[in-house]
């Protein structure tokens, strides 16, 4: 490989896949499902009374914040 070829930018080319980062995001997204359906489910709620209501609101706000943050950052839009 020549020096000129090694300095060419990756414009229009696929960048290398970072498998560790993809695995971490997979685990994060996989953990979000049980958080919503198991911990805050209606059939067998983990928390009782006001704690359950506050937990539901906080979970919804965290997901809303994450959705807005992912939408605003260009590098996270694919997620």
C-alpha beads as a LAMMPS data file, in Angstrom:
LAMMPS data file: protein, C-alpha beads

79 atoms
78 bonds

1 atom types
1 bond types

-500.0 500.0 xlo xhi
-500.0 500.0 ylo yhi
-500.0 500.0 zlo zhi

Masses

1 110.0

Atoms # bond

1 1 1 0.000 0.000 0.000
2 1 1 1.382 3.385 -0.921
3 1 1 1.477 6.411 1.340
4 1 1 -1.103 8.225 -0.790
5 1 1 -3.556 5.338 -0.582
6 1 1 -3.271 5.016 3.191
7 1 1 -4.122 8.685 3.770
8 1 1 -7.375 8.687 1.808
9 1 1 -10.413 9.550 3.909
10 1 1 -13.323 7.149 4.247
11 1 1 -15.736 9.489 2.474
12 1 1 -18.642 7.531 1.095
13 1 1 -17.292 4.263 2.465
14 1 1 -18.621 2.150 5.291
15 1 1 -16.723 2.736 8.534
16 1 1 -15.526 -0.330 10.440
17 1 1 -18.055 -1.925 12.807
18 1 1 -17.304 -1.583 16.498
19 1 1 -18.703 -4.892 17.778
20 1 1 -18.117 -4.100 21.456
21 1 1 -20.155 -0.892 21.212
22 1 1 -22.926 -2.730 19.356
23 1 1 -22.987 -5.452 22.018
24 1 1 -23.239 -2.874 24.817
25 1 1 -26.175 -1.161 23.058
26 1 1 -27.816 -4.570 22.552
27 1 1 -27.586 -5.298 26.279
28 1 1 -28.961 -1.844 27.162
29 1 1 -31.940 -2.226 24.830
30 1 1 -32.521 -5.792 25.996
31 1 1 -32.613 -4.630 29.634
32 1 1 -35.222 -1.944 28.850
33 1 1 -37.876 -4.532 27.975
34 1 1 -37.918 -6.318 31.328
35 1 1 -37.739 -2.951 33.092
36 1 1 -41.043 -1.949 31.545
37 1 1 -42.884 -5.264 31.421
38 1 1 -41.685 -7.066 34.549
39 1 1 -40.813 -4.436 37.126
40 1 1 -43.707 -2.081 36.360
41 1 1 -46.280 -4.629 35.149
42 1 1 -49.908 -4.477 36.241
43 1 1 -50.336 -8.125 37.206
44 1 1 -47.593 -8.491 39.794
45 1 1 -46.135 -5.026 40.496
46 1 1 -42.812 -4.977 42.296
47 1 1 -43.557 -1.707 44.073
48 1 1 -46.748 -0.710 45.888
49 1 1 -48.677 2.552 46.180
50 1 1 -46.990 5.857 45.432
51 1 1 -43.623 4.227 44.769
52 1 1 -45.110 2.375 41.805
53 1 1 -46.606 5.561 40.328
54 1 1 -43.382 7.521 40.808
55 1 1 -41.365 4.674 39.291
56 1 1 -43.616 4.588 36.226
57 1 1 -43.322 8.351 35.718
58 1 1 -39.536 8.304 36.180
59 1 1 -39.170 5.396 33.753
60 1 1 -41.251 7.230 31.159
61 1 1 -39.180 10.400 31.646
62 1 1 -35.909 8.486 31.301
63 1 1 -37.098 6.897 28.056
64 1 1 -38.354 10.260 26.772
65 1 1 -34.998 11.874 27.601
66 1 1 -33.114 9.061 25.903
67 1 1 -35.302 9.329 22.800
68 1 1 -34.718 13.086 22.581
69 1 1 -30.980 12.688 23.165
70 1 1 -30.740 9.976 20.494
71 1 1 -32.661 12.166 18.077
72 1 1 -30.454 15.233 18.644
73 1 1 -27.069 13.500 18.336
74 1 1 -26.151 12.568 14.789
75 1 1 -24.088 9.545 15.844
76 1 1 -27.032 8.005 17.776
77 1 1 -29.764 8.522 15.150
78 1 1 -29.363 4.992 13.813
79 1 1 -30.400 3.648 17.224

Bonds

1 1 1 2
2 1 2 3
3 1 3 4
4 1 4 5
5 1 5 6
6 1 6 7
7 1 7 8
8 1 8 9
9 1 9 10
10 1 10 11
11 1 11 12
12 1 12 13
13 1 13 14
14 1 14 15
15 1 15 16
16 1 16 17
17 1 17 18
18 1 18 19
19 1 19 20
20 1 20 21
21 1 21 22
22 1 22 23
23 1 23 24
24 1 24 25
25 1 25 26
26 1 26 27
27 1 27 28
28 1 28 29
29 1 29 30
30 1 30 31
31 1 31 32
32 1 32 33
33 1 33 34
34 1 34 35
35 1 35 36
36 1 36 37
37 1 37 38
38 1 38 39
39 1 39 40
40 1 40 41
41 1 41 42
42 1 42 43
43 1 43 44
44 1 44 45
45 1 45 46
46 1 46 47
47 1 47 48
48 1 48 49
49 1 49 50
50 1 50 51
51 1 51 52
52 1 52 53
53 1 53 54
54 1 54 55
55 1 55 56
56 1 56 57
57 1 57 58
58 1 58 59
59 1 59 60
60 1 60 61
61 1 61 62
62 1 62 63
63 1 63 64
64 1 64 65
65 1 65 66
66 1 66 67
67 1 67 68
68 1 68 69
69 1 69 70
70 1 70 71
71 1 71 72
72 1 72 73
73 1 73 74
74 1 74 75
75 1 75 76
76 1 76 77
77 1 77 78
78 1 78 79
